[in-house]
């Protein structure tokens, strides 16, 4: 999966949010804490374009691995 991360624009060049990029890498490798945090980033639009569906999907992956906070947040999403 490829995600476009947004940051501050400088000279018409977009810079990726370094935290979101690191969470994405760890989340793709199956880290439930990273999946949860990446989900929150997408839900809130912090450093990336807000995408509630994508955010909920990452939180679902973390919840499926037993991440308690992800389970709570997922219930909130529904």
PyMOL Python script that loads the backbone (N, CA, C, O; Angstrom):
from pymol import cmd

cmd.read_pdbstr("""\
ATOM      1  N   UNK A   1       0.824  -1.174   0.000  1.00  0.00           N
ATOM      2  CA  UNK A   1       0.000   0.000   0.000  1.00  0.00           C
ATOM      3  C   UNK A   1       0.874   1.245   0.000  1.00  0.00           C
ATOM      4  O   UNK A   1       1.900   1.299   0.677  1.00  0.00           O
ATOM      5  N   UNK A   2       0.461   2.226  -0.754  1.00  0.00           N
ATOM      6  CA  UNK A   2       1.173   3.495  -0.782  1.00  0.00           C
ATOM      7  C   UNK A   2       0.235   4.578  -0.295  1.00  0.00           C
ATOM      8  O   UNK A   2      -0.886   4.705  -0.787  1.00  0.00           O
ATOM      9  N   UNK A   3       0.690   5.358   0.671  1.00  0.00           N
ATOM     10  CA  UNK A   3      -0.102   6.445   1.214  1.00  0.00           C
ATOM     11  C   UNK A   3       0.639   7.737   0.969  1.00  0.00           C
ATOM     12  O   UNK A   3       1.863   7.792   1.086  1.00  0.00           O
ATOM     13  N   UNK A   4      -0.083   8.756   0.635  1.00  0.00           N
ATOM     14  CA  UNK A   4       0.514  10.064   0.448  1.00  0.00           C
ATOM     15  C   UNK A   4       0.391  10.821   1.759  1.00  0.00           C
ATOM     16  O   UNK A   4      -0.713  11.060   2.248  1.00  0.00           O
ATOM     17  N   UNK A   5       1.509  11.189   2.311  1.00  0.00           N
ATOM     18  CA  UNK A   5       1.527  11.929   3.563  1.00  0.00           C
ATOM     19  C   UNK A   5       1.731  13.391   3.245  1.00  0.00           C
ATOM     20  O   UNK A   5       2.529  13.737   2.373  1.00  0.00           O
ATOM     21  N   UNK A   6       1.009  14.261   3.952  1.00  0.00           N
ATOM     22  CA  UNK A   6       1.159  15.677   3.679  1.00  0.00           C
ATOM     23  C   UNK A   6       1.811  16.363   4.872  1.00  0.00           C
ATOM     24  O   UNK A   6       1.692  15.902   6.007  1.00  0.00           O
ATOM     25  N   UNK A   7       2.463  17.412   4.619  1.00  0.00           N
ATOM     26  CA  UNK A   7       3.076  18.223   5.661  1.00  0.00           C
ATOM     27  C   UNK A   7       2.954  19.675   5.259  1.00  0.00           C
ATOM     28  O   UNK A   7       2.056  20.040   4.500  1.00  0.00           O
ATOM     29  N   UNK A   8       3.847  20.504   5.761  1.00  0.00           N
ATOM     30  CA  UNK A   8       3.838  21.905   5.383  1.00  0.00           C
ATOM     31  C   UNK A   8       4.373  22.039   3.968  1.00  0.00           C
ATOM     32  O   UNK A   8       5.315  21.351   3.576  1.00  0.00           O
ATOM     33  N   UNK A   9       3.759  22.934   3.210  1.00  0.00           N
ATOM     34  CA  UNK A   9       4.241  23.176   1.855  1.00  0.00           C
ATOM     35  C   UNK A   9       5.319  24.238   1.885  1.00  0.00           C
ATOM     36  O   UNK A   9       5.159  25.294   2.498  1.00  0.00           O
ATOM     37  N   UNK A  10       6.409  23.945   1.221  1.00  0.00           N
ATOM     38  CA  UNK A  10       7.489  24.906   1.069  1.00  0.00           C
ATOM     39  C   UNK A  10       7.927  24.878  -0.383  1.00  0.00           C
ATOM     40  O   UNK A  10       8.322  23.832  -0.898  1.00  0.00           O
ATOM     41  N   UNK A  11       7.859  26.014  -1.038  1.00  0.00           N
ATOM     42  CA  UNK A  11       8.252  26.131  -2.440  1.00  0.00           C
ATOM     43  C   UNK A  11       7.526  25.115  -3.318  1.00  0.00           C
ATOM     44  O   UNK A  11       8.130  24.515  -4.207  1.00  0.00           O
ATOM     45  N   UNK A  12       6.229  24.922  -3.070  1.00  0.00           N
ATOM     46  CA  UNK A  12       5.383  24.011  -3.837  1.00  0.00           C
ATOM     47  C   UNK A  12       5.812  22.552  -3.751  1.00  0.00           C
ATOM     48  O   UNK A  12       5.314  21.731  -4.521  1.00  0.00           O
ATOM     49  N   UNK A  13       6.713  22.203  -2.848  1.00  0.00           N
ATOM     50  CA  UNK A  13       7.104  20.813  -2.640  1.00  0.00           C
ATOM     51  C   UNK A  13       6.524  20.340  -1.323  1.00  0.00           C
ATOM     52  O   UNK A  13       6.712  20.984  -0.291  1.00  0.00           O
ATOM     53  N   UNK A  14       5.821  19.221  -1.351  1.00  0.00           N
ATOM     54  CA  UNK A  14       5.263  18.697  -0.119  1.00  0.00           C
ATOM     55  C   UNK A  14       6.320  17.886   0.609  1.00  0.00           C
ATOM     56  O   UNK A  14       7.075  17.130  -0.002  1.00  0.00           O
ATOM     57  N   UNK A  15       6.362  18.054   1.918  1.00  0.00           N
ATOM     58  CA  UNK A  15       7.253  17.263   2.749  1.00  0.00           C
ATOM     59  C   UNK A  15       6.396  16.302   3.554  1.00  0.00           C
ATOM     60  O   UNK A  15       5.328  16.666   4.046  1.00  0.00           O
ATOM     61  N   UNK A  16       6.876  15.069   3.682  1.00  0.00           N
ATOM     62  CA  UNK A  16       6.161  14.091   4.475  1.00  0.00           C
ATOM     63  C   UNK A  16       6.369  14.372   5.950  1.00  0.00           C
ATOM     64  O   UNK A  16       7.434  14.830   6.365  1.00  0.00           O
ATOM     65  N   UNK A  17       5.352  14.094   6.729  1.00  0.00           N
ATOM     66  CA  UNK A  17       5.464  14.173   8.174  1.00  0.00           C
ATOM     67  C   UNK A  17       6.333  12.992   8.610  1.00  0.00           C
ATOM     68  O   UNK A  17       5.951  11.842   8.392  1.00  0.00           O
ATOM     69  N   UNK A  18       7.488  13.249   9.217  1.00  0.00           N
ATOM     70  CA  UNK A  18       8.391  12.144   9.567  1.00  0.00           C
ATOM     71  C   UNK A  18       7.758  11.139  10.534  1.00  0.00           C
ATOM     72  O   UNK A  18       7.999   9.939  10.407  1.00  0.00           O
ATOM     73  N   UNK A  19       6.969  11.596  11.480  1.00  0.00           N
ATOM     74  CA  UNK A  19       6.339  10.669  12.433  1.00  0.00           C
ATOM     75  C   UNK A  19       5.356   9.748  11.712  1.00  0.00           C
ATOM     76  O   UNK A  19       5.350   8.540  11.945  1.00  0.00           O
ATOM     77  N   UNK A  20       4.538  10.308  10.849  1.00  0.00           N
ATOM     78  CA  UNK A  20       3.561   9.499  10.123  1.00  0.00           C
ATOM     79  C   UNK A  20       4.263   8.487   9.226  1.00  0.00           C
ATOM     80  O   UNK A  20       3.809   7.350   9.096  1.00  0.00           O
ATOM     81  N   UNK A  21       5.362   8.891   8.610  1.00  0.00           N
ATOM     82  CA  UNK A  21       6.106   7.982   7.741  1.00  0.00           C
ATOM     83  C   UNK A  21       6.688   6.816   8.547  1.00  0.00           C
ATOM     84  O   UNK A  21       6.684   5.678   8.080  1.00  0.00           O
ATOM     85  N   UNK A  22       7.183   7.094   9.742  1.00  0.00           N
ATOM     86  CA  UNK A  22       7.730   6.029  10.592  1.00  0.00           C
ATOM     87  C   UNK A  22       6.626   5.102  11.093  1.00  0.00           C
ATOM     88  O   UNK A  22       6.796   3.883  11.116  1.00  0.00           O
ATOM     89  N   UNK A  23       5.497   5.681  11.493  1.00  0.00           N
ATOM     90  CA  UNK A  23       4.368   4.850  11.921  1.00  0.00           C
ATOM     91  C   UNK A  23       3.888   3.969  10.773  1.00  0.00           C
ATOM     92  O   UNK A  23       3.553   2.803  10.982  1.00  0.00           O
ATOM     93  N   UNK A  24       3.852   4.516   9.574  1.00  0.00           N
ATOM     94  CA  UNK A  24       3.412   3.745   8.417  1.00  0.00           C
ATOM     95  C   UNK A  24       4.320   2.542   8.201  1.00  0.00           C
ATOM     96  O   UNK A  24       3.840   1.432   7.973  1.00  0.00           O
ATOM     97  N   UNK A  25       5.604   2.754   8.271  1.00  0.00           N
ATOM     98  CA  UNK A  25       6.562   1.662   8.069  1.00  0.00           C
ATOM     99  C   UNK A  25       6.362   0.569   9.127  1.00  0.00           C
ATOM    100  O   UNK A  25       6.304  -0.615   8.796  1.00  0.00           O
ATOM    101  N   UNK A  26       6.256   0.967  10.388  1.00  0.00           N
ATOM    102  CA  UNK A  26       6.071  -0.010  11.460  1.00  0.00           C
ATOM    103  C   UNK A  26       4.700  -0.685  11.369  1.00  0.00           C
ATOM    104  O   UNK A  26       4.577  -1.883  11.623  1.00  0.00           O
ATOM    105  N   UNK A  27       3.668   0.087  11.006  1.00  0.00           N
ATOM    106  CA  UNK A  27       2.314  -0.465  10.894  1.00  0.00           C
ATOM    107  C   UNK A  27       2.245  -1.520   9.795  1.00  0.00           C
ATOM    108  O   UNK A  27       1.606  -2.559   9.964  1.00  0.00           O
ATOM    109  N   UNK A  28       2.896  -1.252   8.682  1.00  0.00           N
ATOM    110  CA  UNK A  28       2.911  -2.223   7.589  1.00  0.00           C
ATOM    111  C   UNK A  28       3.645  -3.499   7.982  1.00  0.00           C
ATOM    112  O   UNK A  28       3.408  -4.559   7.403  1.00  0.00           O
ATOM    113  N   UNK A  29       4.538  -3.398   8.969  1.00  0.00           N
ATOM    114  CA  UNK A  29       5.266  -4.572   9.469  1.00  0.00           C
ATOM    115  C   UNK A  29       4.512  -5.275  10.591  1.00  0.00           C
ATOM    116  O   UNK A  29       5.035  -6.214  11.189  1.00  0.00           O
ATOM    117  N   UNK A  30       3.285  -4.831  10.885  1.00  0.00           N
ATOM    118  CA  UNK A  30       2.427  -5.530  11.822  1.00  0.00           C
ATOM    119  C   UNK A  30       2.479  -5.066  13.262  1.00  0.00           C
ATOM    120  O   UNK A  30       1.938  -5.746  14.134  1.00  0.00           O
ATOM    121  N   UNK A  31       3.105  -3.938  13.548  1.00  0.00           N
ATOM    122  CA  UNK A  31       3.189  -3.422  14.920  1.00  0.00           C
ATOM    123  C   UNK A  31       1.839  -2.819  15.320  1.00  0.00           C
ATOM    124  O   UNK A  31       1.428  -1.811  14.746  1.00  0.00           O
ATOM    125  N   UNK A  32       1.139  -3.420  16.299  1.00  0.00           N
ATOM    126  CA  UNK A  32      -0.201  -2.928  16.651  1.00  0.00           C
ATOM    127  C   UNK A  32      -0.193  -1.520  17.241  1.00  0.00           C
ATOM    128  O   UNK A  32      -1.133  -0.759  17.012  1.00  0.00           O
ATOM    129  N   UNK A  33       0.835  -1.159  17.987  1.00  0.00           N
ATOM    130  CA  UNK A  33       0.902   0.200  18.541  1.00  0.00           C
ATOM    131  C   UNK A  33       1.047   1.223  17.416  1.00  0.00           C
ATOM    132  O   UNK A  33       0.425   2.284  17.454  1.00  0.00           O
ATOM    133  N   UNK A  34       1.859   0.906  16.427  1.00  0.00           N
ATOM    134  CA  UNK A  34       2.031   1.793  15.276  1.00  0.00           C
ATOM    135  C   UNK A  34       0.746   1.862  14.454  1.00  0.00           C
ATOM    136  O   UNK A  34       0.378   2.929  13.964  1.00  0.00           O
ATOM    137  N   UNK A  35       0.069   0.736  14.304  1.00  0.00           N
ATOM    138  CA  UNK A  35      -1.200   0.723  13.571  1.00  0.00           C
ATOM    139  C   UNK A  35      -2.221   1.613  14.263  1.00  0.00           C
ATOM    140  O   UNK A  35      -2.936   2.376  13.613  1.00  0.00           O
ATOM    141  N   UNK A  36      -2.282   1.510  15.575  1.00  0.00           N
ATOM    142  CA  UNK A  36      -3.204   2.336  16.352  1.00  0.00           C
ATOM    143  C   UNK A  36      -2.868   3.816  16.191  1.00  0.00           C
ATOM    144  O   UNK A  36      -3.748   4.629  15.912  1.00  0.00           O
ATOM    145  N   UNK A  37      -1.598   4.161  16.366  1.00  0.00           N
ATOM    146  CA  UNK A  37      -1.191   5.565  16.263  1.00  0.00           C
ATOM    147  C   UNK A  37      -1.381   6.110  14.854  1.00  0.00           C
ATOM    148  O   UNK A  37      -1.782   7.261  14.684  1.00  0.00           O
ATOM    149  N   UNK A  38      -1.100   5.302  13.853  1.00  0.00           N
ATOM    150  CA  UNK A  38      -1.317   5.739  12.477  1.00  0.00           C
ATOM    151  C   UNK A  38      -2.812   5.951  12.223  1.00  0.00           C
ATOM    152  O   UNK A  38      -3.206   6.893  11.536  1.00  0.00           O
ATOM    153  N   UNK A  39      -3.631   5.070  12.783  1.00  0.00           N
ATOM    154  CA  UNK A  39      -5.077   5.250  12.673  1.00  0.00           C
ATOM    155  C   UNK A  39      -5.531   6.565  13.267  1.00  0.00           C
ATOM    156  O   UNK A  39      -6.352   7.269  12.680  1.00  0.00           O
ATOM    157  N   UNK A  40      -4.992   6.901  14.446  1.00  0.00           N
ATOM    158  CA  UNK A  40      -5.337   8.177  15.072  1.00  0.00           C
ATOM    159  C   UNK A  40      -4.896   9.352  14.211  1.00  0.00           C
ATOM    160  O   UNK A  40      -5.621  10.337  14.076  1.00  0.00           O
ATOM    161  N   UNK A  41      -3.713   9.245  13.634  1.00  0.00           N
ATOM    162  CA  UNK A  41      -3.202  10.319  12.775  1.00  0.00           C
ATOM    163  C   UNK A  41      -4.162  10.562  11.612  1.00  0.00           C
ATOM    164  O   UNK A  41      -4.480  11.709  11.295  1.00  0.00           O
ATOM    165  N   UNK A  42      -4.625   9.478  10.975  1.00  0.00           N
ATOM    166  CA  UNK A  42      -5.555   9.630   9.851  1.00  0.00           C
ATOM    167  C   UNK A  42      -6.931  10.102  10.307  1.00  0.00           C
ATOM    168  O   UNK A  42      -7.566  10.899   9.616  1.00  0.00           O
ATOM    169  N   UNK A  43      -7.400   9.624  11.455  1.00  0.00           N
ATOM    170  CA  UNK A  43      -8.708  10.064  11.949  1.00  0.00           C
ATOM    171  C   UNK A  43      -8.729  11.561  12.220  1.00  0.00           C
ATOM    172  O   UNK A  43      -9.723  12.237  11.955  1.00  0.00           O
ATOM    173  N   UNK A  44      -7.627  12.068  12.748  1.00  0.00           N
ATOM    174  CA  UNK A  44      -7.558  13.474  13.137  1.00  0.00           C
ATOM    175  C   UNK A  44      -6.951  14.369  12.058  1.00  0.00           C
ATOM    176  O   UNK A  44      -7.082  15.592  12.124  1.00  0.00           O
ATOM    177  N   UNK A  45      -6.295  13.780  11.076  1.00  0.00           N
ATOM    178  CA  UNK A  45      -5.666  14.573  10.027  1.00  0.00           C
ATOM    179  C   UNK A  45      -4.419  15.300  10.490  1.00  0.00           C
ATOM    180  O   UNK A  45      -4.141  16.410  10.039  1.00  0.00           O
ATOM    181  N   UNK A  46      -3.669  14.682  11.387  1.00  0.00           N
ATOM    182  CA  UNK A  46      -2.431  15.284  11.894  1.00  0.00           C
ATOM    183  C   UNK A  46      -1.250  14.926  11.006  1.00  0.00           C
ATOM    184  O   UNK A  46      -0.712  13.823  11.104  1.00  0.00           O
ATOM    185  N   UNK A  47      -0.844  15.843  10.147  1.00  0.00           N
ATOM    186  CA  UNK A  47       0.303  15.611   9.271  1.00  0.00           C
ATOM    187  C   UNK A  47      -0.026  14.835   8.014  1.00  0.00           C
ATOM    188  O   UNK A  47       0.844  14.611   7.172  1.00  0.00           O
ATOM    189  N   UNK A  48      -1.270  14.427   7.882  1.00  0.00           N
ATOM    190  CA  UNK A  48      -1.741  13.718   6.685  1.00  0.00           C
ATOM    191  C   UNK A  48      -3.127  14.256   6.349  1.00  0.00           C
ATOM    192  O   UNK A  48      -3.770  14.919   7.163  1.00  0.00           O
ATOM    193  N   UNK A  49      -3.564  13.959   5.149  1.00  0.00           N
ATOM    194  CA  UNK A  49      -4.934  14.337   4.789  1.00  0.00           C
ATOM    195  C   UNK A  49      -5.894  13.478   5.603  1.00  0.00           C
ATOM    196  O   UNK A  49      -5.754  12.256   5.640  1.00  0.00           O
ATOM    197  N   UNK A  50      -6.862  14.106   6.252  1.00  0.00           N
ATOM    198  CA  UNK A  50      -7.819  13.393   7.100  1.00  0.00           C
ATOM    199  C   UNK A  50      -8.559  12.352   6.275  1.00  0.00           C
ATOM    200  O   UNK A  50      -9.098  12.648   5.208  1.00  0.00           O
ATOM    201  N   UNK A  51      -8.574  11.125   6.791  1.00  0.00           N
ATOM    202  CA  UNK A  51      -9.242  10.034   6.100  1.00  0.00           C
ATOM    203  C   UNK A  51      -9.772   9.081   7.173  1.00  0.00           C
ATOM    204  O   UNK A  51      -9.045   8.210   7.650  1.00  0.00           O
ATOM    205  N   UNK A  52     -11.027   9.248   7.544  1.00  0.00           N
ATOM    206  CA  UNK A  52     -11.610   8.471   8.632  1.00  0.00           C
ATOM    207  C   UNK A  52     -11.709   6.987   8.296  1.00  0.00           C
ATOM    208  O   UNK A  52     -11.531   6.145   9.177  1.00  0.00           O
ATOM    209  N   UNK A  53     -11.983   6.658   7.066  1.00  0.00           N
ATOM    210  CA  UNK A  53     -12.087   5.253   6.668  1.00  0.00           C
ATOM    211  C   UNK A  53     -10.729   4.562   6.798  1.00  0.00           C
ATOM    212  O   UNK A  53     -10.644   3.455   7.329  1.00  0.00           O
ATOM    213  N   UNK A  54      -9.695   5.196   6.326  1.00  0.00           N
ATOM    214  CA  UNK A  54      -8.341   4.647   6.419  1.00  0.00           C
ATOM    215  C   UNK A  54      -7.905   4.557   7.882  1.00  0.00           C
ATOM    216  O   UNK A  54      -7.310   3.564   8.301  1.00  0.00           O
ATOM    217  N   UNK A  55      -8.205   5.603   8.653  1.00  0.00           N
ATOM    218  CA  UNK A  55      -7.858   5.603  10.068  1.00  0.00           C
ATOM    219  C   UNK A  55      -8.530   4.463  10.816  1.00  0.00           C
ATOM    220  O   UNK A  55      -7.890   3.766  11.603  1.00  0.00           O
ATOM    221  N   UNK A  56      -9.809   4.275  10.572  1.00  0.00           N
ATOM    222  CA  UNK A  56     -10.545   3.188  11.220  1.00  0.00           C
ATOM    223  C   UNK A  56     -10.001   1.826  10.798  1.00  0.00           C
ATOM    224  O   UNK A  56      -9.992   0.882  11.588  1.00  0.00           O
ATOM    225  N   UNK A  57      -9.549   1.730   9.556  1.00  0.00           N
ATOM    226  CA  UNK A  57      -8.966   0.470   9.070  1.00  0.00           C
ATOM    227  C   UNK A  57      -7.693   0.104   9.817  1.00  0.00           C
ATOM    228  O   UNK A  57      -7.498  -1.053  10.189  1.00  0.00           O
ATOM    229  N   UNK A  58      -6.819   1.097  10.038  1.00  0.00           N
ATOM    230  CA  UNK A  58      -5.586   0.834  10.792  1.00  0.00           C
ATOM    231  C   UNK A  58      -5.902   0.503  12.242  1.00  0.00           C
ATOM    232  O   UNK A  58      -5.252  -0.357  12.837  1.00  0.00           O
ATOM    233  N   UNK A  59      -6.891   1.171  12.814  1.00  0.00           N
ATOM    234  CA  UNK A  59      -7.274   0.885  14.194  1.00  0.00           C
ATOM    235  C   UNK A  59      -7.875  -0.510  14.290  1.00  0.00           C
ATOM    236  O   UNK A  59      -7.650  -1.210  15.277  1.00  0.00           O
ATOM    237  N   UNK A  60      -8.633  -0.926  13.285  1.00  0.00           N
ATOM    238  CA  UNK A  60      -9.188  -2.279  13.247  1.00  0.00           C
ATOM    239  C   UNK A  60      -8.071  -3.320  13.249  1.00  0.00           C
ATOM    240  O   UNK A  60      -8.164  -4.335  13.939  1.00  0.00           O
ATOM    241  N   UNK A  61      -7.022  -3.067  12.478  1.00  0.00           N
ATOM    242  CA  UNK A  61      -5.889  -4.007  12.445  1.00  0.00           C
ATOM    243  C   UNK A  61      -5.246  -4.136  13.822  1.00  0.00           C
ATOM    244  O   UNK A  61      -4.900  -5.239  14.245  1.00  0.00           O
ATOM    245  N   UNK A  62      -5.086  -3.027  14.512  1.00  0.00           N
ATOM    246  CA  UNK A  62      -4.499  -3.062  15.857  1.00  0.00           C
ATOM    247  C   UNK A  62      -5.435  -3.788  16.826  1.00  0.00           C
ATOM    248  O   UNK A  62      -4.984  -4.585  17.649  1.00  0.00           O
ATOM    249  N   UNK A  63      -6.731  -3.513  16.725  1.00  0.00           N
ATOM    250  CA  UNK A  63      -7.713  -4.158  17.600  1.00  0.00           C
ATOM    251  C   UNK A  63      -7.730  -5.667  17.381  1.00  0.00           C
ATOM    252  O   UNK A  63      -7.879  -6.436  18.331  1.00  0.00           O
ATOM    253  N   UNK A  64      -7.576  -6.083  16.137  1.00  0.00           N
ATOM    254  CA  UNK A  64      -7.554  -7.516  15.818  1.00  0.00           C
ATOM    255  C   UNK A  64      -6.378  -8.221  16.479  1.00  0.00           C
ATOM    256  O   UNK A  64      -6.406  -9.437  16.671  1.00  0.00           O
ATOM    257  N   UNK A  65      -5.343  -7.458  16.827  1.00  0.00           N
ATOM    258  CA  UNK A  65      -4.174  -8.031  17.486  1.00  0.00           C
ATOM    259  C   UNK A  65      -4.262  -7.886  19.007  1.00  0.00           C
ATOM    260  O   UNK A  65      -3.305  -8.202  19.715  1.00  0.00           O
ATOM    261  N   UNK A  66      -5.400  -7.413  19.511  1.00  0.00           N
ATOM    262  CA  UNK A  66      -5.614  -7.328  20.939  1.00  0.00           C
ATOM    263  C   UNK A  66      -5.256  -6.006  21.587  1.00  0.00           C
ATOM    264  O   UNK A  66      -5.247  -5.916  22.814  1.00  0.00           O
ATOM    265  N   UNK A  67      -4.964  -4.987  20.812  1.00  0.00           N
ATOM    266  CA  UNK A  67      -4.615  -3.668  21.361  1.00  0.00           C
ATOM    267  C   UNK A  67      -5.864  -3.073  22.025  1.00  0.00           C
ATOM    268  O   UNK A  67      -6.843  -2.757  21.350  1.00  0.00           O
ATOM    269  N   UNK A  68      -5.818  -2.926  23.351  1.00  0.00           N
ATOM    270  CA  UNK A  68      -6.988  -2.501  24.132  1.00  0.00           C
ATOM    271  C   UNK A  68      -7.482  -1.115  23.736  1.00  0.00           C
ATOM    272  O   UNK A  68      -8.678  -0.930  23.512  1.00  0.00           O
ATOM    273  N   UNK A  69      -6.584  -0.140  23.647  1.00  0.00           N
ATOM    274  CA  UNK A  69      -7.000   1.226  23.282  1.00  0.00           C
ATOM    275  C   UNK A  69      -7.601   1.249  21.883  1.00  0.00           C
ATOM    276  O   UNK A  69      -8.530   2.013  21.619  1.00  0.00           O
ATOM    277  N   UNK A  70      -7.078   0.416  20.986  1.00  0.00           N
ATOM    278  CA  UNK A  70      -7.630   0.347  19.630  1.00  0.00           C
ATOM    279  C   UNK A  70      -9.056  -0.185  19.672  1.00  0.00           C
ATOM    280  O   UNK A  70      -9.921   0.289  18.935  1.00  0.00           O
ATOM    281  N   UNK A  71      -9.303  -1.172  20.535  1.00  0.00           N
ATOM    282  CA  UNK A  71     -10.665  -1.705  20.661  1.00  0.00           C
ATOM    283  C   UNK A  71     -11.625  -0.630  21.153  1.00  0.00           C
ATOM    284  O   UNK A  71     -12.752  -0.525  20.669  1.00  0.00           O
ATOM    285  N   UNK A  72     -11.176   0.163  22.110  1.00  0.00           N
ATOM    286  CA  UNK A  72     -12.020   1.250  22.622  1.00  0.00           C
ATOM    287  C   UNK A  72     -12.298   2.288  21.535  1.00  0.00           C
ATOM    288  O   UNK A  72     -13.433   2.731  21.361  1.00  0.00           O
ATOM    289  N   UNK A  73     -11.247   2.668  20.808  1.00  0.00           N
ATOM    290  CA  UNK A  73     -11.387   3.692  19.763  1.00  0.00           C
ATOM    291  C   UNK A  73     -12.258   3.175  18.630  1.00  0.00           C
ATOM    292  O   UNK A  73     -13.048   3.923  18.054  1.00  0.00           O
ATOM    293  N   UNK A  74     -12.112   1.899  18.312  1.00  0.00           N
ATOM    294  CA  UNK A  74     -12.920   1.305  17.245  1.00  0.00           C
ATOM    295  C   UNK A  74     -14.406   1.354  17.608  1.00  0.00           C
ATOM    296  O   UNK A  74     -15.250   1.628  16.754  1.00  0.00           O
ATOM    297  N   UNK A  75     -14.716   1.090  18.857  1.00  0.00           N
ATOM    298  CA  UNK A  75     -16.113   1.189  19.306  1.00  0.00           C
ATOM    299  C   UNK A  75     -16.612   2.615  19.127  1.00  0.00           C
ATOM    300  O   UNK A  75     -17.758   2.833  18.732  1.00  0.00           O
ATOM    301  N   UNK A  76     -15.758   3.578  19.414  1.00  0.00           N
ATOM    302  CA  UNK A  76     -16.111   4.987  19.226  1.00  0.00           C
ATOM    303  C   UNK A  76     -16.360   5.283  17.742  1.00  0.00           C
ATOM    304  O   UNK A  76     -17.264   6.046  17.402  1.00  0.00           O
ATOM    305  N   UNK A  77     -15.560   4.681  16.868  1.00  0.00           N
ATOM    306  CA  UNK A  77     -15.708   4.924  15.428  1.00  0.00           C
ATOM    307  C   UNK A  77     -17.073   4.442  14.930  1.00  0.00           C
ATOM    308  O   UNK A  77     -17.680   5.065  14.059  1.00  0.00           O
ATOM    309  N   UNK A  78     -17.546   3.333  15.491  1.00  0.00           N
ATOM    310  CA  UNK A  78     -18.848   2.819  15.075  1.00  0.00           C
ATOM    311  C   UNK A  78     -19.970   3.672  15.633  1.00  0.00           C
ATOM    312  O   UNK A  78     -21.142   3.388  15.385  1.00  0.00           O
TER     313      UNK A  78
END
""", "prot")
cmd.dss("prot")
cmd.show_as("cartoon", "prot")
cmd.util.cbc("prot")
cmd.orient("prot")
